[in-house]
Amino acid sequence: MDSDSPESFSSGRRWGIAFNTIVSVMSVLAIVVMLNYLAARHPWRWHLRSTRQPVLTPLTQRVLSQLTNDVKIIVFFDRTDALFSHVSDMAKEYQSRSPRIKLEFVDYHYPGRAELVRAQYHLTTATDSSRIIFDSNGRSRMVLAAELSDYDLSNLKEILRTGFKGEQMFTSALVSVTEGRQLKAYFSQGHGEIDPASDSDQRGLSSFRRLLQESYIDVGTIAVSALGEIPADCQLLIIAGADKPFAQPELERLQKYLLQGGRMMVLFPMELRRTGLERLLAEWNVEVGFNQVRDTVQAKAGAEHELLVSDFGGHPITKPLLRSSLHLAVPRSISQKVINRGADAAKVVELVFTSGQGEAIGRFDTQQRGEVERQGRIPLMVAVERGGIQGIAADRGTTRMVVAGNSLFLSNVLFEDAANRDFAQLAVNWLLSRDVLLGDIPPRAVTEYKLSLTEHQMSRLRWIFLGAAPGGVLLFGGLVWLRRRA
């Protein structure tokens, strides 16, 4: 090479290339920063879906656009749960639609943050189950994972999920924690009812009372005998464990309250005494048994008078409890008995049953020896509705009742056992029409595919995925290598 020839890369040219490189890198970084800034301020989402169903219904989008307070959504979930991906996608969709939504995921299997959530929302490890917590300005609402699905119960040996109700339950919970309406529940007193305020009494209802308060329901007590009529602000009347008779004027007040669209929960004590509520409920097509129910199949070990019942009817209260159980103590039978058949007659759904080996013991003598009045699958609770379409949004003109043949299962001693707490929450939500939006948001269809393979077919699949697929990649790579060598 001629020593007098100019260098191919002079110092000036090298500095020019370096400058161009730096400017190019800075330009790319600036573009990335600007794109991220714009994406954060104006997020767009594209959904690749095989159906034309919108991601969120117009009703939900309107609710989200009208939020004025921050709402914290805590997905308190087992990440291995089959529903977690559905719930996660739905929660993120809500968050993307409103800056007011603050989203947090907490796996309840891990300590630390999970313990703080339990303490804040009064959860216990004994009743851990996946749920979503909505919290706004101190008002909270929980949606259980079991509430999020519709099931095909035609084959109890293989129960299939047919619908995902995430949007229904999410939007309903949002409205519950952000609406300004104050709900009021009263416990009746004066007829031997259980004290709702006593923490020391194991038969008290203070745990149930706290659940109502945690659901932002103001709780009070009233003496029906001292009232001219039930207070106008009473959204829910609870008669728990009454064992003294109601006078006829008192029963007439209760009947008037119900006819005006009242909501009532009646929990009968284990003591068998006539109170007059039996006659009142008979007019609403409910038969209250004067008996004690036993079940050798579902009896708790070592306590034949206590039942762990797991046979539920098809109702919004009990559908989420599928594969759970309730712990009852000395229950009596509560069943449907059609007396009034008019077009506006009350619709009664039996909620909880014994097994086919149940027995109702009644007609006790002076020595407390009874006779078997009824055998088989015996109902223990019912839900009553009149004035609206069952299971659909209900207004103040719709009467709703839950009648249970046991009061101890919601007492302090049993409240945290089995799914008793969850039943109480579901029953209260239904009684107070907290499913008010459910009729306007349909569940999303869930299609489950199932492949049944023979052992020979499974063996062929193993060879394809473990041998043929990796071998094909190696063969292709070898051919490319040989081609280049040639």
C-alpha positions in Angstrom: 0.0 0.0 0.0 1.3 3.4 -0.9 2.3 5.3 2.2 1.2 8.6 0.6 -2.4 7.4 0.1 -5.1 9.0 2.4 -6.4 6.9 5.3 -9.7 5.3 4.6 -11.1 6.4 8.0 -9.7 9.8 8.9 -10.2 11.2 12.4 -12.9 13.6 11.0 -14.8 10.8 9.4 -14.6 8.7 12.6 -15.9 11.5 14.7 -18.7 12.0 12.1 -19.7 8.4 12.3 -19.6 8.5 16.2 -21.8 11.6 16.2 -24.3 10.1 13.8 -24.5 6.9 15.9 -25.0 8.9 19.1 -27.7 11.1 17.5 -29.4 7.9 16.1 -29.4 6.2 19.5 -30.7 9.3 21.3 -33.4 9.7 18.7 -34.6 6.1 19.2 -34.6 6.6 22.9 -36.6 9.8 22.6 -39.1 8.0 20.4 -39.4 5.1 22.9 -39.9 7.6 25.8 -42.5 9.6 23.9 -44.4 6.4 22.8 -44.5 5.2 26.4 -45.7 8.6 27.6 -48.4 8.6 25.1 -49.4 5.0 25.8 -49.6 5.8 29.5 -51.8 8.8 28.9 -53.9 7.4 26.1 -54.0 3.6 26.4 -55.5 1.6 23.6 -56.4 -2.1 23.8 -57.1 -4.5 20.9 -58.8 -7.7 21.6 -58.5 -10.7 19.3 -61.8 -12.5 19.9 -63.7 -15.1 17.9 -67.1 -13.6 18.9 -68.6 -10.1 18.5 -69.5 -9.9 22.2 -68.1 -6.6 23.6 -65.3 -6.8 26.2 -67.4 -4.8 28.7 -71.1 -3.9 28.3 -72.2 -0.3 27.9 -73.7 -0.4 31.4 -70.3 -1.3 33.0 -68.5 1.3 30.9 -70.9 3.9 32.1 -70.4 2.9 35.7 -66.6 3.1 35.3 -66.8 6.5 33.6 -68.9 7.9 36.4 -66.6 6.9 39.3 -65.7 9.9 41.4 -63.8 8.0 44.2 -60.9 5.7 44.1 -61.8 2.0 44.3 -59.3 -0.6 45.3 -59.7 -4.1 43.9 -57.7 -6.8 45.7 -57.7 -10.1 43.9 -57.2 -12.4 46.9 -56.7 -15.5 44.9 -55.0 -18.8 44.6 -53.0 -18.3 41.4 -53.4 -22.0 40.5 -57.2 -21.7 40.6 -58.7 -22.4 37.2 -60.6 -19.1 37.3 -57.6 -16.9 38.1 -56.8 -16.1 34.4 -60.4 -15.1 33.8 -60.5 -12.9 36.9 -57.1 -11.4 36.2 -58.1 -10.4 32.7 -61.4 -9.0 33.9 -59.8 -6.9 36.7 -57.1 -5.5 34.3 -59.9 -4.6 31.8 -61.7 -2.6 34.6 -58.4 -0.9 35.6 -57.7 0.1 32.0 -61.1 1.7 31.7 -60.8 4.0 34.7 -57.9 5.7 36.5 -60.0 5.4 39.7 -59.4 1.6 39.8 -56.4 0.6 41.9 -55.6 -3.1 41.3 -53.6 -5.4 43.5 -53.0 -9.2 43.3 -52.4 -11.1 46.5 -51.9 -14.9 46.7 -53.4 -16.0 50.0 -51.0 -18.9 50.3 -48.1 -16.6 51.0 -47.4 -14.7 54.3 -46.8 -11.0 54.6 -49.3 -9.0 52.5 -51.9 -11.9 52.7 -51.8 -11.6 56.5 -52.4 -7.9 56.4 -55.4 -8.4 54.1 -56.9 -11.0 56.4 -56.5 -8.7 59.4 -57.9 -5.7 57.6 -61.0 -7.5 56.3 -61.5 -9.9 59.2 -60.7 -13.0 57.3 -59.6 -16.2 58.9 -57.2 -18.8 57.5 -59.7 -21.5 58.3 -62.2 -20.1 55.8 -59.6 -19.2 53.1 -61.1 -19.2 49.7 -60.4 -17.2 46.6 -62.3 -13.9 46.5 -62.1 -10.4 45.1 -62.3 -7.5 47.6 -63.7 -4.1 46.5 -62.9 -1.2 48.9 -63.8 2.5 48.5 -63.7 5.0 51.4 -64.0 2.4 54.0 -66.9 0.5 52.3 -66.1 -3.0 51.2 -67.7 -5.8 49.4 -66.4 -9.3 48.7 -67.1 -11.4 45.8 -66.4 -15.1 46.3 -64.8 -17.1 43.5 -67.7 -19.5 43.6 -70.1 -16.7 42.8 -68.4 -16.1 39.4 -69.6 -19.2 37.5 -72.7 -20.8 36.2 -72.6 -24.6 36.2 -74.3 -27.4 34.4 -75.8 -29.5 37.2 -77.4 -32.1 34.9 -74.6 -34.5 35.7 -73.4 -34.3 39.3 -70.5 -36.7 38.7 -69.0 -34.2 36.2 -70.0 -30.6 36.9 -69.1 -28.3 34.0 -68.7 -24.5 34.1 -71.0 -23.0 31.5 -70.8 -19.3 32.2 -68.5 -16.7 33.7 -70.3 -14.0 35.7 -67.3 -11.8 36.4 -68.6 -8.6 34.9 -72.0 -9.0 36.6 -70.4 -9.4 40.1 -67.6 -6.8 39.5 -70.0 -4.1 38.4 -72.5 -4.9 41.1 -69.8 -4.7 43.8 -68.5 -1.4 42.3 -72.0 0.1 42.7 -72.4 -1.3 46.2 -69.2 0.4 47.5 -69.6 3.7 45.7 -73.4 4.4 46.0 -74.4 6.8 48.7 -77.5 4.9 49.9 -77.3 3.8 53.5 -78.8 0.4 54.2 -80.4 -0.4 57.5 -81.0 -3.8 59.2 -82.9 -4.4 62.4 -82.8 -7.4 64.8 -86.2 -7.9 66.5 -86.2 -8.2 70.3 -88.8 -8.9 72.9 -89.7 -12.6 72.1 -86.6 -14.4 73.4 -84.5 -13.6 70.4 -80.7 -14.0 70.4 -78.8 -10.9 71.5 -76.9 -9.6 68.4 -74.5 -7.5 70.5 -73.1 -10.0 73.0 -69.5 -11.1 72.3 -69.2 -13.2 75.4 -72.3 -15.4 74.6 -71.3 -18.3 72.3 -75.0 -18.3 71.1 -74.9 -14.6 70.4 -74.9 -13.1 66.9 -72.2 -10.5 67.3 -70.1 -12.1 64.5 -73.0 -12.0 62.2 -73.7 -8.4 63.3 -70.1 -7.5 62.4 -70.4 -9.0 59.0 -73.4 -6.7 58.3 -71.5 -3.7 59.5 -68.4 -4.6 57.4 -70.8 -4.7 54.5 -71.7 -1.1 55.3 -75.1 -2.0 56.7 -76.3 0.0 59.7 -77.5 -2.4 62.4 -80.1 -1.7 65.1 -82.7 -3.4 67.3 -86.5 -3.0 67.5 -89.2 -4.4 69.7 -92.0 -5.3 67.3 -94.5 -5.2 70.2 -93.8 -1.6 70.9 -94.2 -0.4 67.3 -97.2 0.8 65.4 -95.5 -0.5 62.3 -92.0 -1.5 61.1 -89.8 1.6 60.5 -89.8 2.9 57.0 -85.9 2.7 56.8 -85.9 -1.0 57.6 -84.4 -2.7 54.6 -83.9 -6.0 56.4 -85.6 -7.4 59.5 -83.9 -10.3 61.3 -85.9 -12.6 63.7 -83.3 -14.9 65.2 -84.1 -17.5 67.8 -87.5 -16.2 68.9 -89.1 -18.7 71.3 -92.0 -16.7 72.8 -95.3 -16.2 71.0 -96.0 -13.1 68.8 -99.4 -11.5 69.5 -101.8 -11.2 66.7 -101.3 -7.4 66.2 -97.5 -8.1 66.0 -98.1 -10.7 63.3 -100.3 -8.3 61.4 -97.5 -5.7 61.5 -95.0 -8.2 60.1 -97.5 -9.2 57.4 -98.1 -5.6 56.4 -94.3 -5.1 56.2 -93.9 -8.1 54.0 -96.8 -7.1 51.7 -95.1 -3.7 51.2 -92.0 -5.4 49.8 -90.2 -6.1 53.0 -87.1 -8.3 53.4 -86.9 -10.7 56.3 -84.6 -13.4 57.7 -86.2 -15.9 60.1 -83.9 -18.2 62.1 -85.8 -20.7 64.3 -84.3 -22.0 67.5 -83.7 -25.6 68.4 -86.3 -25.3 71.2 -89.7 -26.5 69.9 -92.2 -23.8 70.9 -95.0 -22.3 68.9 -94.5 -18.6 68.2 -97.2 -17.7 65.6 -94.5 -17.2 63.0 -95.4 -20.6 61.7 -98.9 -19.4 60.7 -97.6 -16.2 59.2 -95.1 -18.1 57.0 -97.7 -20.7 56.0 -99.5 -17.8 54.1 -96.3 -17.4 52.2 -96.2 -21.1 51.2 -93.6 -22.1 53.8 -94.1 -25.1 56.2 -92.2 -24.9 59.5 -91.7 -28.3 61.0 -92.2 -28.9 64.7 -89.5 -31.5 64.8 -85.8 -32.2 65.0 -83.9 -33.4 61.9 -81.2 -36.1 62.1 -79.0 -37.6 59.3 -76.6 -40.5 60.0 -74.8 -39.8 56.7 -74.1 -36.1 57.2 -73.8 -36.1 61.0 -70.6 -34.6 62.4 -68.3 -37.2 63.9 -69.0 -37.7 67.6 -72.1 -35.4 67.5 -75.2 -36.9 66.0 -77.3 -33.8 66.5 -74.9 -31.7 64.4 -75.0 -31.9 60.6 -72.5 -31.0 57.9 -74.9 -30.6 55.0 -73.7 -30.3 51.5 -76.8 -30.9 49.4 -77.9 -27.5 48.0 -80.8 -26.4 45.8 -80.5 -24.3 42.6 -80.8 -20.7 43.9 -78.4 -17.6 43.7 -77.8 -18.0 47.5 -76.6 -21.6 47.4 -75.2 -22.1 43.9 -71.9 -20.5 44.9 -71.7 -23.0 47.8 -71.4 -26.0 45.5 -68.9 -28.5 46.9 -69.0 -26.7 50.3 -71.0 -27.5 53.4 -72.9 -25.8 56.2 -72.5 -26.7 59.9 -75.9 -26.9 61.5 -76.9 -27.9 65.1 -80.2 -29.5 65.9 -82.1 -28.1 62.8 -85.8 -28.5 62.1 -87.4 -29.0 58.7 -88.4 -25.9 56.6 -90.1 -26.8 53.4 -92.3 -25.6 50.6 -96.0 -26.2 51.0 -98.2 -24.6 48.3 -101.3 -23.2 49.9 -101.7 -20.0 47.9 -101.7 -20.7 44.1 -102.6 -17.3 42.7 -100.7 -15.6 40.0 -99.1 -13.4 42.6 -98.4 -16.2 45.1 -95.0 -16.4 46.7 -92.3 -18.5 45.0 -90.5 -20.8 47.4 -87.2 -22.5 46.7 -85.8 -25.1 49.1 -82.1 -24.3 49.7 -80.5 -27.0 51.9 -81.3 -30.7 52.3 -80.2 -33.7 54.3 -79.1 -36.8 52.5 -81.6 -39.5 51.5 -81.1 -40.9 55.0 -82.6 -37.9 56.8 -85.2 -38.3 59.5 -87.5 -35.7 61.1 -88.3 -36.7 64.7 -91.5 -35.1 66.1 -94.5 -35.7 68.3 -92.4 -35.7 71.5 -93.8 -37.1 74.7 -93.2 -35.8 78.2 -89.9 -37.8 78.3 -88.7 -36.2 75.1 -89.2 -39.4 73.1 -90.3 -38.7 69.6 -91.5 -40.5 66.5 -90.2 -40.5 63.0 -92.5 -38.1 61.1 -90.7 -38.0 57.8 -87.8 -39.8 56.1 -85.6 -39.1 53.1 -84.2 -35.9 51.7 -85.5 -33.3 54.1 -85.3 -29.5 53.3 -83.9 -27.3 56.1 -84.0 -23.8 54.6 -86.0 -21.9 52.0 -85.9 -18.7 50.0 -89.2 -16.9 49.3 -89.8 -14.2 46.7 -93.0 -12.5 45.6 -93.6 -9.5 43.3 -90.7 -9.9 40.9 -89.1 -12.4 38.5 -87.2 -14.9 40.6 -83.4 -14.3 40.5 -83.7 -11.1 38.6 -83.2 -7.5 39.8 -85.7 -6.7 42.6 -86.9 -3.4 43.7 -88.6 -2.2 47.0 -91.9 -3.7 45.9 -90.5 -7.2 45.8 -90.8 -9.3 49.0 -87.9 -11.6 49.8 -87.3 -13.9 52.8 -84.8 -16.5 53.9 -86.2 -19.0 56.5 -83.8 -21.4 58.2 -84.7 -24.2 60.7 -81.6 -23.4 62.7 -80.3 -20.3 64.4 -77.1 -21.7 65.9 -75.3 -21.9 62.6 -75.0 -18.1 62.5 -74.2 -17.8 66.2 -70.7 -17.0 67.4 -69.8 -20.6 68.1 -70.4 -21.9 64.5 -70.2 -18.7 62.4 -66.7 -19.4 61.2 -67.2 -23.1 60.6 -67.6 -24.6 57.2 -69.2 -22.2 54.8 -71.5 -20.6 57.3 -70.0 -17.1 57.0 -70.2 -17.3 53.2 -73.9 -18.4 53.3 -74.7 -15.4 55.6 -73.0 -13.0 53.1 -74.7 -14.5 50.1 -78.1 -14.5 51.8 -77.8 -10.8 52.9 -76.7 -9.8 49.4 -79.7 -11.5 47.9 -82.2 -10.2 50.5 -81.0 -6.6 49.9 -81.0 -6.9 46.1 -77.3 -6.3 45.8 -77.6 -8.3 42.6 -79.6 -5.4 41.2 -77.4 -5.2 38.1 -77.2 -8.9 37.3 -80.2 -8.9 35.1 -78.7 -6.3 32.8 -75.3 -8.0 32.3 -75.5 -11.5 30.8 -72.9 -14.2 31.8 -70.3 -15.0 29.3 -70.4 -18.4 27.8 -67.6 -20.7 28.7 -66.8 -23.6 26.4 -64.9 -26.5 27.9 -63.3 -29.0 25.5 -62.6 -32.5 26.6 -60.5 -35.1 24.7 -60.8 -38.8 25.4 -57.7 -40.7 24.2 -56.7 -44.3 24.2 -53.4 -45.4 25.6 -52.1 -46.0 22.1 -53.1 -42.5 21.0 -51.4 -41.0 24.1 -48.2 -43.0 23.3 -48.2 -41.6 19.8 -48.6 -38.0 21.0 -45.7 -38.5 23.4 -43.4 -39.7 20.6 -44.5 -36.7 18.4 -43.9 -34.0 21.1 -40.8 -35.6 22.7 -39.1 -37.1 19.7 -40.4 -36.1 16.3 -40.7 -32.3 17.0 -37.2 -31.8 18.5 -35.7 -34.3 15.9 -37.2 -32.3 13.1 -35.6 -29.1 14.3 -32.2 -30.9 14.6 -32.5 -32.4 11.1 -33.3 -29.0 9.6 -30.4 -27.4 11.4 -28.0 -30.2 10.2 -29.1 -29.7 6.6 -28.4 -26.0 6.8 -25.0 -26.7 8.3 -24.1 -29.2 5.5 -25.3 -26.7 2.8 -23.0 -24.0 4.2 -20.1 -26.4 4.4 -20.6 -27.3 0.8 
